[in-house]
Amino acid sequence: MWFEKLRNYDPGEEFVPLKITFEMVTPVVLAHPWIHFDGVIAHFLLKDLLGRKYYLLPGRYPIDFTSVMKLPIEKSRYDFYYSSVSIFEPKKAFATKIYKRFDDKNIDRLKTKKKKIRLGSGYYKSFMMSLPYIPARKVIFYCRGVKEEIERLVSEIPGLGKKVHIGFGEIKDVNIKKINIDKSIILNGKAMRPIPLHAVKKFKEMANMAYRPPYWAKENVTLCVPPFEEVQLYDE
């Protein structure tokens, strides 16, 4: 059973502070202000362990896989991972539009009984979509993880962000190096990821947001200190 495969996965426990730097070829398209590194790792780890069965997982009803399997990223006692959100260099955002239109070049070769092709709905629907993007040369993440396993999973990532299949978020190179100080949760007094209020001693800003993967699941949403806002944890 595939649950057994997840339970038996052992990433090791040699957690060390890491800096992960992606050198980019094309701009990164976002549907969210940040990319969560623990979410990316969880996604590709599931694909690696489950293979084609990954695509049979329910989409509407999330399964808490982190209660079944370990990630190669250390988990805090407050139930979030030592893993930062993305840092874009440069970080200025822009907007672009993409278009999908029916290509009538070879319409005579279409084998269908229908006399009309509906462009307002269905498979051939035409649309225009506005997308925010960042023309970043580098995307940086920090985490406390098992270096060898992080390297293995990162090598499976085809691109960062949305619309990778049409050329956005193409990766030129990835550098993963061990650093002396962990920067995955707080750096210079500011949050490096969403931090739930139950872990926080002092803060200035808060918002409802997910704090652990899967980040699209409403069950993981709670009041948090947003990334890059001032914060002090109870442990400090």
Secondary structure, DSSP 4 states (H G I P E B T S, - for coil): -HHHHHHH----S--EEEEEEEEESSPEE-SSS--BHHHHHHHHHHHHHHGGGGGGS-SSS---GGGTS--SB-B-TTS-BSB-B-EEES---EEEEEEE----TTGGG---S-S---SSSSTT--EEEEEEEE--SEEEEEEEE-HHHHHHHHTT--BSSB-GGGTTTBEEEEEEEE-SS--SSEETTEESS-EEGGGEEEES--EEEE-SSSTT-GGGEEEEEPTTSBEEETT-
